[in-house]
Amino acid sequence: MGQLASRQSFRPGKDLLWPICYWATVAFIFAWAVWQRFKLPLDPIADPDTWGYLSPALRKLTGAEFGHSQGRNFLYPGFLYLVLRGFGDFRAIGVVQHLLGLAAGGLFLLTWRRLRVFVPDSLVNPSLHDAFGLAGTAIYLLASDTNRTETQLRPEGVCAFLISINLYFAVQFIRYSFLLHRPVGAVVCASATVLTTLLLASAKPSFWFAAIVVMVPVVAFFLRQNWWRQKIALGLAIAVTAALVLWPECILSRKDAESQTFLPTMLFVIHADLIRDQMAEDLKENAHLPYSREWLQRVYAALDSEIGKSQTNYPGHYPSLKFNPEYLWFDPSSITTQLRREFGSNVSALCDFYRFYYWRTWQRRPFRALQKVARQFSIYYYPDCPAYASMKIWPLMDVYERAATSLDSEDYRKIARSLPALTDFMQRTKSLAENAPAIKQQGLLRHVLADLAVSYLSLLLLALILSTIIFWKQARWRRLKWLAALVLFGSAYNAASCLEVAIVNSLEVHRYITVQMYSTLLTQFLAFWLILEFALDITQRRDTMARDLVAPS
């Protein structure tokens, strides 16, 4: 127990040796992470969704107007434009995203060091605590999935950085506001928290529910007594930040028809089987609806037929849904195309129809809708957490081959004629599809990731149970209340993001999960720390009681 206690006498040799070892290890981890990233091809990897993110930047670079495309938020396209404008080479996108990924690793380490202040009388040796931070940083930076995400030509490539800086400022805000009671630091960090929250949720809308979780401490700040000037300053900062981030999106989205249809269409195709069954019930009961019976019969027959085709043509896709919503959405002859023809240019009426049957399905079939959400939600937690990918080989030739196919369209070729950088990028992608190397993930790291995936749910449940005990018996466990609160915060952050995806899409779309690796890893390490503190506390008290019993009276 003495070795794990945080209060130790000064030992010059040992106390000087650990900082040297610590920073040498930090340097080694980051050097390895840099080498691991920059030995790869630097060309970002395109996919069928890339056009929606890249086309606004390409149009602006060729003299046209920067605008919305395919319902995508302007932030990541704006980022691509700035990088391409500044460097004139698509490889710069890969370089910048890798650098942001390295920064996320640095913020993981920095955040972990800052967390120590929440347990000032920790029973865990400071060196051991630092070692946990090093381990988490190494796992994050060296995992193949992290590198793979950073190479994507989509917002996921920068999301880890946005998550890392968002959580860092959130932790700092909680520290300054509720622990140290420093008004100026609290306002600055709260403003930064709001800004990074809006940037993250705008760049990747699957984090809007997580944004609500992050805003809970900010709301608590406004509910506290006194600090009126700081509250006014923070309120003004939030208003300005929201205007800067959200107002341009409102302006740009007005010129993009797909911004109106994107979410309603997604809700319709993801819940297509439930909506089909609800239509069948409405037709059977001759329900009073704002749509004619004859027209609804035709739509029902088409929807039922297209769901059947998706099951036949794409067996095994989306096994939790038991049909392929992407087929329903993107196939040129499928249901969404047919409905667009039915409604013609009346986009608002089409969206109203999608929304009507989505909400009607929830009202009339809430149990089945909740089953769908629960089934999707469980993908993240059971049996293993898929945020950790322990794959052995990452075949770059395959991904660049798919990227070359995605870029082989008339839209890209038309712009490439007047943009040499795009021409070069397309040619390099085609070349990499033939000779890109396969990347192997180290065996030790694969085992660690597999263990983290297997243990995630059990560690989290145990930590949540202990947190309940800590808040129930605060007099006994007062020193751990902030650590328990942080575990709850991290758990809620991940759960909120998963819940949002479970409601509007499917967690079988792997990018919705891999983008959460940073927050998942940080939360799991917090849970382990809480469990260790709890166990050490019980052991220490038991030893103290045993000594008291044997001590002479």
Beta strands, then each sheet from edge to edge (+ up, - down):
strand 1: 393-395
strand 2: 438-440
sheet 1: 1+ 2-
end
